[in-house]
Amino acid sequence: MGYDTENPDEVKAEYVCDVGVKTSEKVDLAILIDDEVKMLVECKSAKTKLNSNHLNQLFRYYSVSDARIAILTNGVEYRFFTDSVKSGRMDSEPFLIVDVVNDDLSVLELFSREKYNDEKIEALVDELKYRTAIREILLSEFSNPSDEFVGLIAKQVYSGRLTSDKRKMFKKLISKELEVILSNVVFDYVKRIIL
């Protein structure tokens, strides 16, 4: 990632993050750029399954630092957090999860020493947050189309009055077509992988 781990002006191990009366609170690593703490990293062993107890530690550290990014890792999985919901308070959900064994690591370039940019990271956070929300809405609509979604589609193919019976009919038809579309997408994807 381009950080000089031997230079304490870039990487500080056991960085002090005292919280209130609790002293000797230390996050495993603090990553600095131009004397500003940009990222906090809480490290666990590779055999550790990351959980909310580890997250609570990171919440405390984040709240008393000026870092924009907090990372919880077991060396294999990296969970990236920021304060996109409330400024200065770390989000409870990561905006990015990267598995170094199975995932494309190109997104990590944005966090490298040479490419680090607060505005670009904020744009990534927004994009990922909205993509996740859109995905959840689409999955919900695909599994159980809402009346609004049914009405939107029905109005484009049917010019009559959308009675309760017609709405039920269109809901059933839309559900069937969504299943067909998703099956075709999955089939095409699997076919591309095999070939």
Contacts in CASP RR format, 6 or more apart in sequence:
PFRMAT RR
TARGET T0000
AUTHOR 0000-0000-0000
METHOD contacts of the structure
MODEL  1
MGYDTENPDEVKAEYVCDVGVKTSEKVDLAILIDDEVKMLVECKSAKTKL
NSNHLNQLFRYYSVSDARIAILTNGVEYRFFTDSVKSGRMDSEPFLIVDV
VNDDLSVLELFSREKYNDEKIEALVDELKYRTAIREILLSEFSNPSDEFV
GLIAKQVYSGRLTSDKRKMFKKLISKELEVILSNVVFDYVKRIIL
1 108 0 8 1.000
1 111 0 8 1.000
1 112 0 8 1.000
1 113 0 8 1.000
2 112 0 8 1.000
2 113 0 8 1.000
2 114 0 8 1.000
3 10 0 8 1.000
3 11 0 8 1.000
3 31 0 8 1.000
3 113 0 8 1.000
4 10 0 8 1.000
4 11 0 8 1.000
5 11 0 8 1.000
9 32 0 8 1.000
9 35 0 8 1.000
10 31 0 8 1.000
10 32 0 8 1.000
10 33 0 8 1.000
10 113 0 8 1.000
11 29 0 8 1.000
11 30 0 8 1.000
11 31 0 8 1.000
11 32 0 8 1.000
12 29 0 8 1.000
12 30 0 8 1.000
12 32 0 8 1.000
13 28 0 8 1.000
13 29 0 8 1.000
14 26 0 8 1.000
14 27 0 8 1.000
14 28 0 8 1.000
15 26 0 8 1.000
15 27 0 8 1.000
15 28 0 8 1.000
15 29 0 8 1.000
15 30 0 8 1.000
15 37 0 8 1.000
15 40 0 8 1.000
16 24 0 8 1.000
16 25 0 8 1.000
16 26 0 8 1.000
17 25 0 8 1.000
17 26 0 8 1.000
17 27 0 8 1.000
17 40 0 8 1.000
17 60 0 8 1.000
17 61 0 8 1.000
17 64 0 8 1.000
17 65 0 8 1.000
18 24 0 8 1.000
18 25 0 8 1.000
18 64 0 8 1.000
19 25 0 8 1.000
19 60 0 8 1.000
19 61 0 8 1.000
19 63 0 8 1.000
19 64 0 8 1.000
20 64 0 8 1.000
22 60 0 8 1.000
25 60 0 8 1.000
25 61 0 8 1.000
25 64 0 8 1.000
27 40 0 8 1.000
27 41 0 8 1.000
27 42 0 8 1.000
27 57 0 8 1.000
27 58 0 8 1.000
27 61 0 8 1.000
27 65 0 8 1.000
28 41 0 8 1.000
28 42 0 8 1.000
28 43 0 8 1.000
29 39 0 8 1.000
29 40 0 8 1.000
29 41 0 8 1.000
29 43 0 8 1.000
30 37 0 8 1.000
30 39 0 8 1.000
30 40 0 8 1.000
30 41 0 8 1.000
30 65 0 8 1.000
30 67 0 8 1.000
31 37 0 8 1.000
31 38 0 8 1.000
31 39 0 8 1.000
31 40 0 8 1.000
31 41 0 8 1.000
32 38 0 8 1.000
33 113 0 8 1.000
33 116 0 8 1.000
36 66 0 8 1.000
37 65 0 8 1.000
37 66 0 8 1.000
37 67 0 8 1.000
38 67 0 8 1.000
38 68 0 8 1.000
38 69 0 8 1.000
38 116 0 8 1.000
38 118 0 8 1.000
39 67 0 8 1.000
39 68 0 8 1.000
39 69 0 8 1.000
39 70 0 8 1.000
39 71 0 8 1.000
39 111 0 8 1.000
40 58 0 8 1.000
40 61 0 8 1.000
40 62 0 8 1.000
40 65 0 8 1.000
40 67 0 8 1.000
40 69 0 8 1.000
40 70 0 8 1.000
40 71 0 8 1.000
41 70 0 8 1.000
41 71 0 8 1.000
41 73 0 8 1.000
42 54 0 8 1.000
42 57 0 8 1.000
42 58 0 8 1.000
42 61 0 8 1.000
42 70 0 8 1.000
42 71 0 8 1.000
42 72 0 8 1.000
42 73 0 8 1.000
43 73 0 8 1.000
43 74 0 8 1.000
43 75 0 8 1.000
44 50 0 8 1.000
44 54 0 8 1.000
44 72 0 8 1.000
44 73 0 8 1.000
44 74 0 8 1.000
44 75 0 8 1.000
45 74 0 8 1.000
46 74 0 8 1.000
46 75 0 8 1.000
46 76 0 8 1.000
47 74 0 8 1.000
48 54 0 8 1.000
48 74 0 8 1.000
49 74 0 8 1.000
50 72 0 8 1.000
50 73 0 8 1.000
50 74 0 8 1.000
50 77 0 8 1.000
50 79 0 8 1.000
54 72 0 8 1.000
55 72 0 8 1.000
55 92 0 8 1.000
58 70 0 8 1.000
58 72 0 8 1.000
58 81 0 8 1.000
58 90 0 8 1.000
59 90 0 8 1.000
61 70 0 8 1.000
62 70 0 8 1.000
62 81 0 8 1.000
62 83 0 8 1.000
62 88 0 8 1.000
62 89 0 8 1.000
62 90 0 8 1.000
63 88 0 8 1.000
63 89 0 8 1.000
63 90 0 8 1.000
68 82 0 8 1.000
68 83 0 8 1.000
68 118 0 8 1.000
68 121 0 8 1.000
69 80 0 8 1.000
69 81 0 8 1.000
69 82 0 8 1.000
69 111 0 8 1.000
69 121 0 8 1.000
70 80 0 8 1.000
70 81 0 8 1.000
70 82 0 8 1.000
70 90 0 8 1.000
71 78 0 8 1.000
71 79 0 8 1.000
71 80 0 8 1.000
71 81 0 8 1.000
72 78 0 8 1.000
72 79 0 8 1.000
72 81 0 8 1.000
72 94 0 8 1.000
73 79 0 8 1.000
75 100 0 8 1.000
76 99 0 8 1.000
76 100 0 8 1.000
76 101 0 8 1.000
77 97 0 8 1.000
77 98 0 8 1.000
77 99 0 8 1.000
77 100 0 8 1.000
78 96 0 8 1.000
78 97 0 8 1.000
78 98 0 8 1.000
78 99 0 8 1.000
78 100 0 8 1.000
79 94 0 8 1.000
79 96 0 8 1.000
79 97 0 8 1.000
80 94 0 8 1.000
80 95 0 8 1.000
80 96 0 8 1.000
80 97 0 8 1.000
80 98 0 8 1.000
80 111 0 8 1.000
81 90 0 8 1.000
81 91 0 8 1.000
81 93 0 8 1.000
81 94 0 8 1.000
81 95 0 8 1.000
82 90 0 8 1.000
82 91 0 8 1.000
82 95 0 8 1.000
82 121 0 8 1.000
82 122 0 8 1.000
82 125 0 8 1.000
83 89 0 8 1.000
83 90 0 8 1.000
83 91 0 8 1.000
84 91 0 8 1.000
84 95 0 8 1.000
84 125 0 8 1.000
84 126 0 8 1.000
84 129 0 8 1.000
85 91 0 8 1.000
95 124 0 8 1.000
95 125 0 8 1.000
95 128 0 8 1.000
95 129 0 8 1.000
96 107 0 8 1.000
96 124 0 8 1.000
96 128 0 8 1.000
98 105 0 8 1.000
98 107 0 8 1.000
98 108 0 8 1.000
107 124 0 8 1.000
109 115 0 8 1.000
110 116 0 8 1.000
110 117 0 8 1.000
110 120 0 8 1.000
110 121 0 8 1.000
110 124 0 8 1.000
111 121 0 8 1.000
140 146 0 8 1.000
141 149 0 8 1.000
141 178 0 8 1.000
142 178 0 8 1.000
142 182 0 8 1.000
144 175 0 8 1.000
145 171 0 8 1.000
145 174 0 8 1.000
145 175 0 8 1.000
145 178 0 8 1.000
147 167 0 8 1.000
149 174 0 8 1.000
150 167 0 8 1.000
150 170 0 8 1.000
150 171 0 8 1.000
150 174 0 8 1.000
151 162 0 8 1.000
151 167 0 8 1.000
151 170 0 8 1.000
153 170 0 8 1.000
153 174 0 8 1.000
154 162 0 8 1.000
154 166 0 8 1.000
154 167 0 8 1.000
154 170 0 8 1.000
154 174 0 8 1.000
155 162 0 8 1.000
158 166 0 8 1.000
158 170 0 8 1.000
160 166 0 8 1.000
162 170 0 8 1.000
END
